[in-house]
């Protein structure tokens, strides 16, 4: 059988120039490392292009190829909610 993920997740992609956005998104749980080409979140390295995903018990890092294969951008339609 095949299954489709139907959950909506909150995520931010690290672009290399959006540290403050990630800092705010993770409630200050992310830290700069080196010259900011990578960041640290809960002992996980966050590289440019990676996604930071909010979960029930914290945050996780996911490589773009995996994230983009499993998620598509949410298009809000006023009649859904």
The first five atom37 places (N, CA, C, CB, O) and aatype in JSON, in Angstrom:
{
  "aatype": [20, 20, 20, 20, 20, 20, 20, 20, 20, 20, 20, 20, 20, 20, 20, 20, 20, 20, 20, 20, 20, 20, 20, 20, 20, 20, 20, 20, 20, 20, 20, 20, 20, 20, 20, 20, 20, 20, 20, 20, 20, 20, 20, 20, 20, 20, 20, 20, 20, 20, 20, 20, 20, 20, 20, 20, 20, 20, 20, 20, 20, 20, 20, 20, 20, 20, 20, 20, 20, 20, 20, 20, 20, 20, 20, 20, 20, 20, 20, 20, 20],
  "atom_mask": [
    [1, 1, 1, 1, 1],
    [1, 1, 1, 1, 1],
    [1, 1, 1, 1, 1],
    [1, 1, 1, 1, 1],
    [1, 1, 1, 1, 1],
    [1, 1, 1, 1, 1],
    [1, 1, 1, 1, 1],
    [1, 1, 1, 1, 1],
    [1, 1, 1, 1, 1],
    [1, 1, 1, 1, 1],
    [1, 1, 1, 1, 1],
    [1, 1, 1, 1, 1],
    [1, 1, 1, 1, 1],
    [1, 1, 1, 1, 1],
    [1, 1, 1, 1, 1],
    [1, 1, 1, 1, 1],
    [1, 1, 1, 1, 1],
    [1, 1, 1, 1, 1],
    [1, 1, 1, 1, 1],
    [1, 1, 1, 1, 1],
    [1, 1, 1, 1, 1],
    [1, 1, 1, 1, 1],
    [1, 1, 1, 1, 1],
    [1, 1, 1, 1, 1],
    [1, 1, 1, 1, 1],
    [1, 1, 1, 1, 1],
    [1, 1, 1, 1, 1],
    [1, 1, 1, 1, 1],
    [1, 1, 1, 1, 1],
    [1, 1, 1, 1, 1],
    [1, 1, 1, 1, 1],
    [1, 1, 1, 1, 1],
    [1, 1, 1, 1, 1],
    [1, 1, 1, 1, 1],
    [1, 1, 1, 1, 1],
    [1, 1, 1, 1, 1],
    [1, 1, 1, 1, 1],
    [1, 1, 1, 1, 1],
    [1, 1, 1, 1, 1],
    [1, 1, 1, 1, 1],
    [1, 1, 1, 1, 1],
    [1, 1, 1, 1, 1],
    [1, 1, 1, 1, 1],
    [1, 1, 1, 1, 1],
    [1, 1, 1, 1, 1],
    [1, 1, 1, 1, 1],
    [1, 1, 1, 1, 1],
    [1, 1, 1, 1, 1],
    [1, 1, 1, 1, 1],
    [1, 1, 1, 1, 1],
    [1, 1, 1, 1, 1],
    [1, 1, 1, 1, 1],
    [1, 1, 1, 1, 1],
    [1, 1, 1, 1, 1],
    [1, 1, 1, 1, 1],
    [1, 1, 1, 1, 1],
    [1, 1, 1, 1, 1],
    [1, 1, 1, 1, 1],
    [1, 1, 1, 1, 1],
    [1, 1, 1, 1, 1],
    [1, 1, 1, 1, 1],
    [1, 1, 1, 1, 1],
    [1, 1, 1, 1, 1],
    [1, 1, 1, 1, 1],
    [1, 1, 1, 1, 1],
    [1, 1, 1, 1, 1],
    [1, 1, 1, 1, 1],
    [1, 1, 1, 1, 1],
    [1, 1, 1, 1, 1],
    [1, 1, 1, 1, 1],
    [1, 1, 1, 1, 1],
    [1, 1, 1, 1, 1],
    [1, 1, 1, 1, 1],
    [1, 1, 1, 1, 1],
    [1, 1, 1, 1, 1],
    [1, 1, 1, 1, 1],
    [1, 1, 1, 1, 1],
    [1, 1, 1, 1, 1],
    [1, 1, 1, 1, 1],
    [1, 1, 1, 1, 1],
    [1, 1, 1, 1, 1]
  ],
  "atom_positions": [
    [[0.83, -1.17, 0.0], [0.0, 0.0, 0.0], [0.88, 1.24, 0.0], [-0.95, -0.01, 1.2], [2.03, 1.21, 0.44]],
    [[0.32, 2.31, -0.5], [1.01, 3.59, -0.5], [0.23, 4.56, 0.37], [1.17, 4.14, -1.94], [-1.0, 4.52, 0.43]],
    [[0.96, 5.43, 1.05], [0.35, 6.41, 1.94], [0.85, 7.81, 1.59], [0.66, 6.08, 3.41], [1.98, 7.98, 1.13]],
    [[0.02, 8.79, 1.81], [0.36, 10.18, 1.55], [0.42, 10.91, 2.89], [-0.67, 10.85, 0.59], [-0.48, 10.77, 3.71]],
    [[1.46, 11.7, 3.1], [1.53, 12.53, 4.29], [0.51, 13.65, 4.17], [2.95, 13.11, 4.5], [0.45, 14.34, 3.15]],
    [[-0.28, 13.82, 5.2], [-1.32, 14.83, 5.14], [-1.16, 15.89, 6.22], [-2.67, 14.18, 5.27], [-2.07, 16.69, 6.43]],
    [[-0.04, 15.91, 6.88], [0.15, 16.9, 7.93], [0.78, 18.17, 7.37], [1.02, 16.32, 9.05], [1.53, 18.14, 6.39]],
    [[0.46, 19.25, 7.99], [1.07, 20.53, 7.65], [2.16, 20.78, 8.68], [0.01, 21.71, 7.63], [1.92, 20.69, 9.88]],
    [[3.36, 21.08, 8.21], [4.48, 21.34, 9.12], [4.92, 22.79, 8.96], [5.66, 20.37, 8.84], [4.74, 23.41, 7.91]],
    [[5.51, 23.31, 10.03], [6.13, 24.62, 9.97], [7.62, 24.39, 9.78], [5.83, 25.48, 11.26], [8.23, 23.6, 10.5]],
    [[8.22, 25.06, 8.81], [9.63, 24.88, 8.52], [10.21, 26.16, 7.94], [9.85, 23.69, 7.56], [9.5, 26.96, 7.33]],
    [[11.52, 26.33, 8.14], [12.25, 27.45, 7.56], [13.49, 26.88, 6.91], [12.6, 28.54, 8.63], [14.19, 26.06, 7.52]],
    [[13.79, 27.31, 5.7], [15.0, 26.86, 5.01], [16.12, 27.85, 5.31], [14.76, 26.73, 3.48], [15.94, 29.06, 5.19]],
    [[17.29, 27.31, 5.7], [18.45, 28.16, 5.96], [19.08, 28.54, 4.62], [19.49, 27.42, 6.87], [19.49, 27.68, 3.84]],
    [[19.14, 29.86, 4.37], [19.68, 30.38, 3.11], [21.08, 30.94, 3.25], [18.77, 31.44, 2.56], [21.69, 31.34, 2.26]],
    [[21.59, 30.97, 4.48], [22.91, 31.54, 4.71], [22.84, 32.98, 5.16], [23.75, 31.43, 3.48], [23.79, 33.5, 5.75]],
    [[21.72, 33.65, 4.89], [21.59, 35.05, 5.27], [20.36, 35.29, 6.15], [21.51, 35.92, 4.02], [19.95, 36.44, 6.34]],
    [[19.78, 34.24, 6.69], [18.56, 34.39, 7.48], [18.68, 33.81, 8.88], [17.4, 33.73, 6.76], [17.77, 33.17, 9.4]],
    [[19.86, 34.06, 9.51], [20.07, 33.56, 10.87], [19.01, 34.08, 11.83], [21.47, 33.95, 11.36], [18.47, 33.31, 12.62]],
    [[18.7, 35.37, 11.77], [17.74, 35.94, 12.71], [16.36, 35.29, 12.57], [17.62, 37.46, 12.5], [15.67, 35.06, 13.57]],
    [[15.96, 34.99, 11.34], [14.68, 34.31, 11.12], [14.68, 32.94, 11.79], [14.4, 34.16, 9.6], [13.7, 32.56, 12.43]],
    [[15.77, 32.18, 11.64], [15.87, 30.86, 12.27], [15.97, 30.98, 13.79], [17.09, 30.1, 11.73], [15.4, 30.17, 14.52]],
    [[16.69, 31.99, 14.27], [16.81, 32.22, 15.71], [15.43, 32.46, 16.31], [17.74, 33.41, 16.0], [15.09, 31.89, 17.35]],
    [[14.63, 33.31, 15.67], [13.28, 33.59, 16.13], [12.39, 32.35, 16.03], [12.67, 34.74, 15.34], [11.62, 32.06, 16.94]],
    [[12.48, 31.63, 14.92], [11.66, 30.44, 14.67], [11.91, 29.36, 15.72], [11.94, 29.88, 13.27], [10.98, 28.68, 16.16]],
    [[13.19, 29.2, 16.13], [13.55, 28.15, 17.1], [13.58, 28.66, 18.54], [14.91, 27.57, 16.75], [14.07, 27.98, 19.43]],
    [[13.06, 29.87, 18.75], [13.05, 30.45, 20.1], [14.45, 30.51, 20.7], [12.13, 29.66, 21.01], [14.63, 30.24, 21.89]],
    [[15.43, 30.85, 19.88], [16.8, 31.01, 20.35], [17.59, 29.74, 20.53], [16.79, 31.72, 21.62], [18.66, 29.76, 21.13]],
    [[17.09, 28.62, 20.03], [17.77, 27.34, 20.22], [18.86, 27.07, 19.19], [16.77, 26.22, 20.18], [19.5, 26.02, 19.24]],
    [[19.07, 27.98, 18.25], [20.06, 27.78, 17.2], [21.25, 28.7, 17.45], [19.45, 28.04, 15.79], [21.08, 29.8, 17.97]],
    [[22.45, 28.26, 17.09], [23.66, 29.04, 17.34], [24.51, 29.11, 16.09], [24.46, 28.44, 18.5], [24.51, 28.19, 15.27]],
    [[25.24, 30.21, 15.96], [26.16, 30.37, 14.83], [27.41, 29.53, 15.07], [26.54, 31.87, 14.64], [27.84, 29.33, 16.21]],
    [[27.97, 29.05, 13.98], [29.2, 28.25, 14.04], [30.13, 28.77, 12.96], [28.91, 26.72, 13.86], [29.72, 28.93, 11.81]],
    [[31.37, 29.01, 13.3], [32.34, 29.46, 12.3], [31.92, 30.75, 11.65], [32.53, 28.4, 11.25], [31.54, 31.7, 12.33]],
    [[32.0, 30.8, 10.34], [31.64, 32.01, 9.59], [30.21, 31.94, 9.07], [32.6, 32.22, 8.42], [29.88, 32.53, 8.04]],
    [[29.36, 31.22, 9.8], [27.92, 31.15, 9.54], [27.54, 30.34, 8.31], [27.38, 32.53, 9.41], [26.38, 30.39, 7.89]],
    [[28.47, 29.61, 7.73], [28.06, 28.75, 6.62], [27.28, 27.55, 7.15], [29.29, 28.28, 5.79], [26.57, 26.87, 6.4]],
    [[27.43, 27.29, 8.45], [26.61, 26.27, 9.08], [26.23, 26.74, 10.48], [27.36, 24.9, 9.13], [26.91, 27.59, 11.07]],
    [[25.16, 26.19, 11.0], [24.65, 26.53, 12.32], [24.51, 25.25, 13.12], [23.29, 27.28, 12.22], [24.6, 24.15, 12.57]],
    [[24.28, 25.38, 14.42], [24.08, 24.23, 15.29], [22.71, 24.34, 15.94], [25.2, 24.13, 16.37], [22.35, 25.38, 16.48]],
    [[21.94, 23.25, 15.89], [20.63, 23.17, 16.52], [20.54, 21.83, 17.22], [19.47, 23.35, 15.48], [20.52, 20.78, 16.56]],
    [[20.48, 21.84, 18.55], [20.38, 20.59, 19.32], [21.42, 19.56, 18.89], [18.98, 19.98, 19.18], [21.09, 18.4, 18.65]],
    [[22.66, 19.98, 18.78], [23.78, 19.12, 18.36], [23.66, 18.63, 16.92], [23.89, 17.94, 19.28], [24.37, 17.69, 16.54]],
    [[22.8, 19.21, 16.13], [22.68, 18.88, 14.71], [23.23, 20.05, 13.9], [21.19, 18.58, 14.33], [22.91, 21.2, 14.19]],
    [[24.04, 19.76, 12.92], [24.56, 20.81, 12.05], [23.51, 21.2, 11.02], [25.86, 20.35, 11.37], [22.88, 20.34, 10.41]],
    [[23.34, 22.5, 10.83], [22.41, 23.03, 9.84], [23.24, 23.72, 8.77], [21.37, 24.02, 10.49], [23.9, 24.72, 9.05]],
    [[23.21, 23.2, 7.55], [23.96, 23.78, 6.44], [23.04, 24.59, 5.54], [24.66, 22.67, 5.63], [21.82, 24.43, 5.57]],
    [[23.64, 25.47, 4.75], [22.85, 26.26, 3.81], [22.02, 25.32, 2.94], [23.77, 27.17, 2.93], [22.55, 24.37, 2.37]],
    [[20.73, 25.58, 2.84], [19.81, 24.75, 2.07], [18.99, 23.81, 2.91], [20.57, 23.96, 1.06], [17.91, 23.39, 2.5]],
    [[19.48, 23.46, 4.12], [18.74, 22.56, 5.0], [17.47, 23.24, 5.51], [19.62, 22.11, 6.17], [17.38, 24.46, 5.59]],
    [[16.49, 22.41, 5.86], [15.25, 22.89, 6.45], [15.26, 22.59, 7.95], [14.02, 22.23, 5.78], [15.72, 21.53, 8.37]],
    [[14.75, 23.52, 8.74], [14.52, 23.31, 10.17], [13.03, 23.17, 10.33], [15.11, 24.5, 11.05], [12.26, 24.07, 9.97]],
    [[12.61, 22.03, 10.88], [11.19, 21.69, 10.99], [10.77, 21.71, 12.46], [10.89, 20.3, 10.36], [11.45, 21.13, 13.31]],
    [[9.66, 22.38, 12.74], [9.12, 22.39, 14.1], [8.33, 21.11, 14.31], [8.22, 23.65, 14.34], [7.49, 20.74, 13.5]],
    [[8.62, 20.44, 15.44], [7.9, 19.23, 15.81], [7.29, 19.41, 17.19], [8.83, 17.99, 15.77], [7.54, 20.42, 17.85]],
    [[6.51, 18.44, 17.63], [5.87, 18.54, 18.95], [6.88, 18.7, 20.08], [5.02, 17.3, 19.2], [6.64, 19.47, 21.01]],
    [[8.0, 18.01, 20.0], [8.98, 18.02, 21.08], [10.25, 18.77, 20.74], [9.32, 16.61, 21.47], [11.29, 18.51, 21.34]],
    [[10.21, 19.68, 19.79], [11.4, 20.44, 19.46], [11.53, 20.65, 17.96], [12.63, 19.75, 19.99], [10.54, 20.79, 17.24]],
    [[12.77, 20.65, 17.5], [13.07, 20.93, 16.1], [13.96, 19.85, 15.54], [13.73, 22.3, 15.96], [14.72, 19.21, 16.27]],
    [[13.86, 19.63, 14.22], [14.76, 18.69, 13.55], [15.27, 19.33, 12.27], [14.05, 17.33, 13.26], [14.65, 20.24, 11.72]],
    [[16.4, 18.83, 11.8], [17.02, 19.32, 10.57], [16.8, 18.28, 9.49], [18.54, 19.62, 10.77], [16.93, 17.08, 9.74]],
    [[16.46, 18.74, 8.28], [16.26, 17.8, 7.18], [16.9, 18.37, 5.91], [14.75, 17.52, 6.95], [16.77, 19.55, 5.61]],
    [[17.59, 17.51, 5.19], [18.23, 17.9, 3.93], [17.16, 18.28, 2.92], [19.13, 16.75, 3.37], [16.06, 17.72, 2.93]],
    [[17.47, 19.24, 2.03], [16.45, 19.73, 1.1], [15.87, 18.67, 0.18], [17.03, 20.81, 0.27], [14.67, 18.71, -0.11]],
    [[16.67, 17.73, -0.28], [16.14, 16.72, -1.2], [15.08, 15.85, -0.51], [17.27, 15.83, -1.73], [14.09, 15.46, -1.14]],
    [[15.27, 15.55, 0.75], [14.29, 14.74, 1.49], [13.05, 15.57, 1.8], [14.91, 14.19, 2.81], [11.92, 15.12, 1.6]],
    [[13.27, 16.8, 2.29], [12.13, 17.67, 2.63], [11.27, 17.93, 1.4], [12.62, 19.0, 3.22], [10.04, 17.79, 1.46]],
    [[11.89, 18.3, 0.29], [11.14, 18.66, -0.91], [10.46, 17.46, -1.56], [12.06, 19.33, -1.9], [9.47, 17.62, -2.27]],
    [[10.98, 16.25, -1.34], [10.33, 15.05, -1.86], [9.08, 14.69, -1.07], [11.31, 13.87, -1.85], [8.19, 14.0, -1.57]],
    [[9.01, 15.17, 0.18], [7.9, 14.8, 1.06], [6.94, 15.93, 1.39], [8.45, 14.26, 2.32], [5.9, 15.7, 2.01]],
    [[7.27, 17.13, 0.98], [6.43, 18.28, 1.32], [6.28, 19.19, 0.1], [7.02, 19.07, 2.51], [7.16, 19.27, -0.75]],
    [[5.16, 19.87, 0.05], [5.0, 20.92, -0.95], [4.5, 22.14, -0.21], [4.02, 20.5, -2.1], [3.88, 22.01, 0.84]],
    [[4.76, 23.32, -0.74], [4.38, 24.55, -0.07], [2.87, 24.61, 0.11], [4.87, 25.77, -0.85], [2.11, 24.36, -0.83]],
    [[2.44, 24.93, 1.3], [1.02, 25.01, 1.64], [0.41, 26.24, 0.98], [0.82, 25.06, 3.17], [0.91, 27.35, 1.13]],
    [[-0.66, 26.03, 0.27], [-1.4, 27.12, -0.37], [-2.7, 27.3, 0.41], [-1.68, 26.82, -1.9], [-3.63, 26.5, 0.29]],
    [[-2.75, 28.34, 1.21], [-3.94, 28.58, 2.04], [-5.13, 28.95, 1.15], [-3.66, 29.71, 3.06], [-5.06, 29.86, 0.32]],
    [[-6.21, 28.24, 1.36], [-7.47, 28.54, 0.67], [-8.49, 28.85, 1.74], [-7.94, 27.35, -0.25], [-8.69, 28.06, 2.66]],
    [[-9.14, 29.97, 1.64], [-10.02, 30.45, 2.71], [-11.16, 29.48, 3.02], [-10.6, 31.79, 2.33], [-11.69, 29.51, 4.12]],
    [[-11.54, 28.62, 2.09], [-12.64, 27.7, 2.34], [-12.2, 26.42, 3.07], [-13.31, 27.34, 1.03], [-13.04, 25.58, 3.39]],
    [[-10.89, 26.26, 3.32], [-10.41, 25.06, 4.03], [-10.63, 25.16, 5.52], [-8.93, 24.83, 3.74], [-10.87, 24.14, 6.18]],
    [[-10.55, 26.36, 6.08], [-10.63, 26.5, 7.52], [-11.72, 27.44, 7.91], [-9.32, 26.97, 8.08], [-11.93, 27.68, 9.1]]
  ]
}
